[in-house]
């Protein structure tokens, strides 16, 4: 199991291109997927009251298109149809589908029955900003391919 690569958004080039503060020296490779996220409130264990960590809200998923020693350029996935082979879709197709924002009211999530007094509300989604966190998603893909062997 490989350790995810952690970094931050160092620059915003345009509305499809970001620069992260990690590169080949940290193990970044072209084609590697990253989640861009922001940290929100601390979550506590309901039994012990101990802090579990800060909640990460994923803002986008991006792919490394150019890697330098200490930085990399990442871009949003291309929107379009991805071929389906049989009943399966490649991981990249699922990532694109998951990362493309849908208009309000188009979500297909099944509603859960929850106690209203426990609902904290989703933090207002803020645009991607310099300093937001970035974490590679390659570890999950590597684990899946290793278990197939």
DOLOTOR-513142 format. One record per residue: residue in three letters; x, y, z of N, C-alpha, C in turn. Coordinates in steps of 0.1 Angstrom, whole numbers, padded with zeros to 4 digits, always signed. Layout:
BEGIN
alaXYZXYZXYZ;...
***
This chain:
BEGIN
unk+0009-0012+0000+0000+0000+0000+0009+0012+0000;unk+0008+0021-0010+0016+0032-0011+0010+0044-0004;unk+0018+0053+0001+0013+0065+0009+0009+0075-0001;unk-0003+0081+0001-0007+0092-0008+0002+0104-0007;unk+0003+0111-0018+0012+0123-0019+0003+0135-0015;unk+0008+0142-0005+0001+0154+0000+0007+0167-0005;unk-0001+0176-0009+0004+0189-0013-0007+0200-0012;unk-0005+0211-0019-0014+0222-0019-0015+0228-0032;unk-0026+0235-0035-0027+0243-0047-0018+0255-0045;unk-0008+0256-0054+0002+0267-0053-0002+0279-0062;unk-0009+0276-0073-0013+0287-0083-0025+0282-0090;unk-0033+0291-0095-0045+0289-0103-0042+0296-0117;unk-0041+0288-0127-0037+0293-0140-0050+0298-0147;unk-0060+0290-0148-0073+0293-0153-0084+0284-0147;unk-0096+0284-0152-0106+0276-0146-0106+0261-0149;unk-0095+0257-0156-0093+0242-0158-0079+0238-0154;unk-0070+0247-0150-0056+0243-0148-0051+0249-0135;unk-0045+0240-0126-0039+0244-0114-0025+0240-0113;unk-0017+0246-0104-0004+0241-0102-0003+0237-0087;unk+0002+0225-0085+0004+0220-0071+0018+0221-0067;unk+0021+0221-0054+0034+0223-0049+0041+0209-0046;unk+0038+0199-0054+0045+0186-0054+0048+0182-0068;unk+0059+0175-0069+0064+0171-0083+0071+0157-0082;unk+0079+0155-0092+0086+0142-0093+0094+0139-0081;unk+0100+0149-0074+0108+0146-0061+0099+0140-0051;unk+0086+0142-0051+0077+0136-0042+0070+0124-0047;unk+0073+0120-0060+0067+0108-0065+0055+0110-0075;unk+0053+0123-0079+0042+0126-0088+0046+0121-0102;unk+0036+0115-0109+0038+0110-0123+0027+0116-0131;unk+0030+0118-0144+0020+0123-0153+0008+0113-0153;unk-0004+0118-0154-0016+0109-0154-0021+0106-0140;unk-0014+0110-0129-0018+0107-0115-0030+0116-0112;unk-0040+0110-0105-0052+0117-0101-0050+0123-0087;unk-0056+0135-0085-0055+0142-0072-0069+0146-0068;unk-0072+0147-0056-0084+0153-0050-0080+0167-0045;unk-0087+0177-0048-0085+0190-0042-0096+0192-0032;unk-0092+0196-0020-0101+0197-0009-0099+0208+0001;unk-0109+0211+0009-0108+0221+0019-0111+0215+0032;unk-0105+0219+0043-0108+0214+0056-0119+0222+0063;unk-0128+0215+0070-0138+0222+0077-0138+0218+0091;unk-0149+0219+0098-0149+0216+0113-0145+0203+0118;unk-0140+0203+0130-0136+0191+0137-0147+0181+0139;unk-0146+0169+0137-0156+0159+0140-0151+0151+0152;unk-0161+0148+0161-0158+0141+0174-0164+0127+0173;unk-0157+0118+0180-0163+0105+0181-0175+0105+0190;unk-0187+0100+0186-0199+0101+0194-0198+0093+0208;unk-0189+0083+0208-0188+0075+0221-0178+0082+0231;unk-0166+0085+0226-0156+0090+0235-0155+0105+0236;unk-0161+0112+0226-0159+0127+0225-0146+0131+0220;unk-0137+0121+0217-0123+0125+0212-0124+0130+0198;unk-0115+0139+0194-0115+0144+0181-0111+0133+0171;unk-0118+0132+0160-0114+0123+0149-0106+0129+0138;unk-0107+0142+0137-0100+0149+0126-0110+0160+0120;unk-0104+0167+0111-0112+0178+0104-0118+0171+0092;unk-0130+0175+0089-0138+0170+0078-0132+0176+0065;unk-0129+0168+0055-0124+0172+0042-0135+0173+0032;unk-0138+0184+0026-0148+0185+0016-0141+0186+0002;unk-0143+0176-0006-0136+0175-0019-0143+0185-0028;unk-0134+0194-0034-0139+0204-0044-0138+0200-0058;unk-0128+0191-0061-0126+0187-0075-0116+0175-0075;unk-0117+0168-0086-0107+0158-0089-0100+0162-0102;unk-0087+0161-0102-0079+0166-0113-0068+0156-0117;unk-0062+0157-0128-0052+0148-0133-0039+0156-0136;unk-0027+0150-0132-0014+0156-0135-0012+0155-0150;unk-0009+0167-0157-0006+0167-0171+0008+0171-0174;unk+0015+0177-0164+0029+0180-0166+0036+0180-0153;unk+0047+0173-0151+0054+0171-0138+0068+0177-0139;unk+0071+0185-0130+0085+0191-0128+0090+0186-0115;unk+0102+0189-0111+0108+0184-0099+0100+0187-0087;unk+0096+0199-0085+0090+0203-0072+0075+0208-0074;unk+0070+0207-0086+0056+0212-0089+0050+0204-0100;unk+0037+0204-0101+0031+0198-0113+0019+0206-0117;unk+0015+0205-0130+0003+0211-0135-0007+0200-0135;unk-0019+0204-0131-0030+0195-0131-0042+0201-0138;unk-0050+0193-0144-0062+0198-0152-0074+0191-0148;unk-0085+0197-0150-0098+0191-0148-0100+0180-0159;unk-0107+0169-0156-0110+0159-0166-0117+0165-0178;unk-0115+0160-0190-0122+0164-0202-0136+0159-0201;unk-0146+0167-0204-0160+0163-0203-0163+0157-0217;unk-0170+0146-0216-0173+0139-0229-0177+0125-0226;unk-0181+0118-0236-0184+0104-0235-0172+0095-0235;unk-0172+0085-0226-0162+0076-0224-0167+0062-0228;unk-0160+0055-0237-0166+0042-0241-0168+0032-0230;unk-0179+0025-0231-0183+0015-0221-0180+0001-0227;unk-0172-0007-0219-0169-0020-0224-0177-0030-0216;unk-0186-0037-0223-0195-0046-0215-0204-0038-0205;unk-0204-0044-0193-0211-0037-0182-0202-0028-0174;unk-0190-0027-0177-0180-0020-0169-0176-0007-0175;unk-0172+0003-0167-0166+0015-0171-0152+0016-0165;unk-0142+0022-0172-0129+0023-0166-0130+0033-0155;unk-0120+0031-0145-0120+0040-0134-0120+0055-0138;unk-0112+0058-0148-0112+0072-0153-0126+0077-0156;unk-0134+0069-0162-0148+0073-0166-0156+0076-0153;unk-0154+0067-0143-0162+0070-0131-0157+0082-0124;unk-0143+0085-0125-0138+0097-0118-0144+0109-0125;unk-0144+0109-0139-0150+0120-0146-0164+0123-0142;unk-0172+0112-0142-0186+0113-0139-0188+0119-0125;unk-0180+0114-0115-0181+0119-0101-0176+0133-0100;unk-0166+0137-0108-0161+0151-0106-0168+0162-0113;unk-0176+0158-0123-0184+0168-0130-0195+0173-0122;unk-0196+0186-0120-0206+0192-0111-0220+0191-0119;unk-0230+0187-0111-0243+0187-0117-0251+0199-0112;unk-0261+0202-0120-0270+0214-0116-0278+0210-0104;unk-0281+0219-0095-0289+0216-0084-0302+0209-0088;unk-0305+0198-0080-0317+0190-0082-0315+0178-0091;unk-0303+0177-0097-0300+0166-0106-0293+0154-0099;unk-0290+0156-0086-0283+0145-0079-0291+0133-0078;unk-0285+0122-0078-0292+0109-0077-0290+0102-0064;unk-0286+0109-0054-0283+0102-0041-0296+0099-0034;unk-0296+0086-0029-0308+0082-0021-0307+0089-0008;unk-0319+0094-0004-0320+0101+0009-0320+0091+0021;unk-0312+0095+0031-0312+0086+0043-0321+0092+0053;unk-0327+0083+0062-0335+0088+0073-0326+0091+0084;unk-0325+0104+0087-0316+0109+0098-0324+0117+0108;unk-0318+0118+0120-0324+0126+0130-0321+0141+0128;unk-0331+0149+0126-0329+0163+0123-0320+0171+0132;unk-0321+0168+0145-0313+0176+0155-0298+0173+0153;unk-0294+0162+0146-0280+0159+0144-0274+0165+0131;unk-0283+0170+0123-0278+0176+0110-0271+0189+0112;unk-0258+0189+0108-0250+0201+0109-0251+0211+0098;unk-0255+0205+0086-0255+0213+0074-0242+0213+0067;unk-0242+0213+0054-0230+0213+0046-0224+0227+0046;unk-0211+0228+0047-0205+0241+0046-0207+0246+0032;unk-0209+0259+0031-0210+0265+0018-0198+0262+0009;unk-0201+0257-0003-0190+0252-0012-0183+0265-0017;unk-0171+0266-0014-0162+0277-0018-0155+0273-0031;unk-0151+0282-0039-0143+0279-0051-0129+0274-0047;unk-0122+0268-0056-0109+0263-0053-0100+0276-0051;unk-0091+0275-0041-0083+0287-0038-0068+0282-0036;unk-0059+0291-0038-0045+0288-0034-0044+0284-0019;unk-0037+0274-0016-0037+0269-0003-0046+0257+0000;unk-0056+0254-0008-0064+0242-0006-0055+0230-0007;unk-0059+0220+0000-0052+0207+0001-0053+0200-0012;unk-0043+0191-0015-0043+0182-0026-0038+0168-0022;unk-0044+0158-0025-0039+0144-0022-0041+0135-0034;unk-0030+0127-0036-0031+0118-0048-0041+0107-0045;unk-0047+0103-0055-0057+0092-0055-0050+0079-0060;unk-0038+0079-0064-0031+0068-0070-0030+0056-0060;unk-0030+0058-0047-0028+0047-0037-0040+0038-0038;unk-0052+0043-0040-0064+0035-0041-0064+0027-0053;unk-0059+0033-0064-0058+0026-0077-0048+0015-0076;unk-0036+0018-0070-0026+0008-0069-0030-0004-0061;unk-0038-0001-0050-0043-0012-0041-0052-0021-0049;unk-0061-0015-0057-0071-0023-0064-0064-0031-0075;unk-0053-0026-0081-0046-0034-0092-0038-0045-0085;unk-0032-0043-0073-0025-0053-0066-0034-0064-0062;unk-0046-0061-0058-0055-0072-0053-0060-0080-0065;unk-0059-0075-0077-0063-0083-0089-0053-0093-0093;unk-0040-0091-0089-0029-0100-0093-0030-0113-0085;
***
